[in-house]
């Protein structure tokens, strides 16, 4: 090969994916779609819940609030399991292995945090709650409010960290996906407030949550690097 010819790019995962790592990565494949589907299903069926004016966290309130609480906790644990799988699959000191997996771990921990510390009733939900915002936010409501911030920030930065990995491998489609996913999440999230429509925030969340699932699926199905 002439000296000025670039070496071919080696694609694929860094290590062979054994059965245990595959099971852990599969947890990440399931987590994002499961989280989104359960939210949409509850939003469509819960009496008094209006996805336009009620944030998704309020699904953890009321008679059937345990479903969304379990959704937060189970999906958070699935994400943490997938992080272990990612760290067993990616070679140390490669893009995404260190900071990327820790950021995804913060995303999973934020889901669990949201399940442990519920938000406050507000704006007529659950049924019987006075309209408007609560006069005083509870201590667990204040703690809950940290979860969306931590989740969104950690997952957005993780997308950009893995974009660097995909750029190294020449995977332009994945670079674009990893850049556009957090951009869409942030644009839709901020647009939800002036539009007074939390469905925009849910749409942005769906895009970035499924990115994390797609990442695990990608690494689960790739061949090891030569």
C-alpha positions in Angstrom: 0.0 0.0 0.0 1.5 3.4 -0.9 2.5 5.5 2.1 0.1 8.3 1.3 -2.9 5.9 1.2 -5.0 6.1 4.4 -5.5 2.9 6.3 -8.9 1.3 6.1 -11.2 2.1 9.0 -11.9 -0.8 11.3 -15.5 -0.8 12.3 -17.3 -2.9 14.9 -17.2 -3.3 18.7 -13.8 -3.4 20.4 -14.2 -6.8 22.1 -16.2 -10.0 21.4 -19.6 -9.7 23.0 -20.1 -12.7 25.2 -23.5 -14.0 26.4 -23.5 -12.0 29.6 -22.6 -8.7 27.8 -25.3 -9.4 25.2 -27.9 -9.8 27.9 -26.8 -6.5 29.5 -26.9 -4.7 26.2 -30.3 -6.1 25.6 -31.5 -4.4 28.7 -30.5 -1.1 27.1 -32.3 -2.0 23.9 -35.5 -2.6 25.8 -35.3 0.4 28.3 -36.0 3.4 26.0 -38.9 1.9 24.0 -40.5 0.5 27.1 -40.2 3.8 29.0 -41.8 5.7 26.1 -44.6 3.2 25.4 -45.7 3.0 29.0 -45.8 6.8 29.2 -47.9 7.1 26.0 -50.2 4.3 27.1 -50.8 5.9 30.5 -51.2 9.4 29.0 -53.9 8.1 26.7 -55.8 6.2 29.3 -55.5 8.0 32.7 -58.6 9.9 33.8 -57.9 13.6 34.2 -54.4 13.5 32.7 -53.8 16.0 29.8 -50.5 15.4 28.0 -50.6 18.9 26.7 -50.6 20.6 30.1 -49.4 17.9 32.5 -45.7 16.9 32.5 -45.1 13.1 32.3 -43.8 12.9 35.8 -47.3 13.5 37.1 -48.3 10.1 35.9 -46.6 8.8 39.1 -49.5 10.3 41.1 -52.9 9.0 41.8 -54.4 5.6 42.1 -52.4 4.1 39.3 -49.3 6.2 39.9 -47.3 3.1 40.9 -47.2 2.1 37.2 -45.1 5.2 36.3 -43.1 4.9 39.5 -42.2 1.3 38.5 -41.5 2.6 35.0 -38.9 5.1 36.3 -37.3 2.5 38.6 -37.2 -0.5 36.2 -36.1 1.4 33.2 -33.4 3.2 35.3 -32.1 -0.2 36.4 -32.2 -1.5 32.8 -30.1 1.5 31.7 -27.5 0.9 34.5 -27.3 -2.8 33.4 -26.7 -1.7 29.8 -23.9 0.5 31.0 -22.1 -2.5 32.5 -22.6 -4.2 29.1 -21.1 -1.3 27.3 -18.1 -1.1 29.5 -17.5 -4.8 29.0 -17.8 -4.4 25.2 -15.9 -1.2 24.5 -12.1 -1.1 24.8 -10.7 1.2 27.6 -9.4 4.6 26.5 -11.5 4.6 23.4 -14.1 7.3 22.6 -17.3 6.7 24.5 -15.8 4.0 26.9 -15.0 6.3 29.8 -17.1 9.5 29.8 -19.8 8.1 27.5 -20.7 5.2 29.8 -20.5 7.3 32.9 -22.9 9.8 31.4 -25.3 7.0 30.4 -25.0 5.8 34.0 -26.1 9.3 35.2 -29.1 9.0 32.9 -30.1 5.7 34.4 -29.6 7.1 38.0 -31.7 10.1 37.1 -34.6 7.8 36.1 -34.4 6.0 39.5 -34.1 9.3 41.3 -37.4 10.5 39.6 -39.1 7.3 40.8 -37.9 7.6 44.4 -38.8 11.3 44.8 -42.3 11.9 43.2 -43.4 15.3 41.9 -46.3 17.3 43.5 -50.0 17.3 42.4 -50.8 20.4 40.4 -53.2 21.9 37.8 -56.1 19.6 38.4 -54.2 16.3 38.5 -54.9 13.9 40.1 -58.6 14.5 39.9 -59.7 16.8 42.7 -56.4 18.7 42.8 -57.0 22.6 42.6 -56.0 24.2 39.3 -52.7 26.0 38.8 -49.4 25.4 40.5 -49.1 24.3 44.1 -48.8 27.1 46.7 -45.7 25.4 48.1 -43.4 22.8 46.6 -42.7 19.8 48.8 -39.1 18.6 49.6 -39.6 15.5 47.4 -41.0 17.7 44.6 -37.9 19.9 44.7 -35.7 16.8 44.6 -37.7 15.4 41.7 -37.1 18.5 39.7 -33.4 17.7 39.6 -34.1 14.4 37.7 -35.2 15.8 34.3 -32.2 18.3 34.4 -29.7 15.5 35.2 -31.3 13.1 32.7 -31.4 15.5 29.8 -27.9 17.0 30.4 -26.2 13.6 30.8 -27.9 12.0 27.9 -27.3 15.0 25.6 -23.6 15.1 26.3 -23.3 11.3 26.0 -24.7 11.6 22.4 -21.9 14.0 21.6 -19.2 11.9 23.2 -20.3 8.9 21.1 -20.5 11.1 18.0 -16.7 11.5 18.3 -16.4 7.7 18.3 -18.5 7.4 15.2 -16.6 10.2 13.5 -13.4 8.2 14.2 -14.9 5.2 12.5 -16.2 7.1 9.5 -19.9 6.3 10.4 -21.4 9.5 9.2 -25.0 8.4 9.6 -24.4 7.7 13.3 -22.5 11.0 13.8 -25.5 12.8 12.4 -27.9 10.8 14.5 -25.9 11.5 17.6 -25.8 15.2 17.0 -29.4 15.7 15.9 -30.9 13.7 18.7 -29.8 16.0 21.5 -30.5 19.0 19.3 -34.1 17.9 18.7 -34.5 17.1 22.4 -33.3 20.6 23.5 -35.3 22.5 20.8 -38.5 20.6 21.5 -38.0 20.8 25.2 -37.6 24.6 25.2 -40.4 25.0 22.7 -42.8 23.2 25.1 -42.9 26.2 27.5 -43.9 29.1 25.2 -46.2 26.7 23.3 -47.7 25.5 26.7 -47.6 22.0 25.3 -45.7 19.3 27.2 -46.2 16.9 24.3 -43.3 18.6 22.5 -41.1 17.8 25.5 -42.3 14.2 25.4 -41.5 14.0 21.6 -38.0 15.3 22.2 -37.5 12.8 25.0 -38.7 10.0 22.8 -36.0 10.8 20.2 -33.1 10.8 22.7 -34.3 7.9 24.8 -34.5 5.7 21.7 -31.0 6.9 20.6 -29.6 5.2 23.8 -31.6 2.0 22.9 -30.3 2.1 19.3 -26.7 2.5 20.5 -27.0 -0.7 22.5 -28.6 -2.5 19.6 -25.8 -1.3 17.3 -23.1 -2.6 19.6 -25.1 -5.8 20.2 -25.2 -6.7 16.5 -21.8 -5.5 15.3 -18.9 -7.8 14.7 -15.7 -7.3 16.8 -12.9 -5.2 15.3 -10.1 -7.0 13.6 
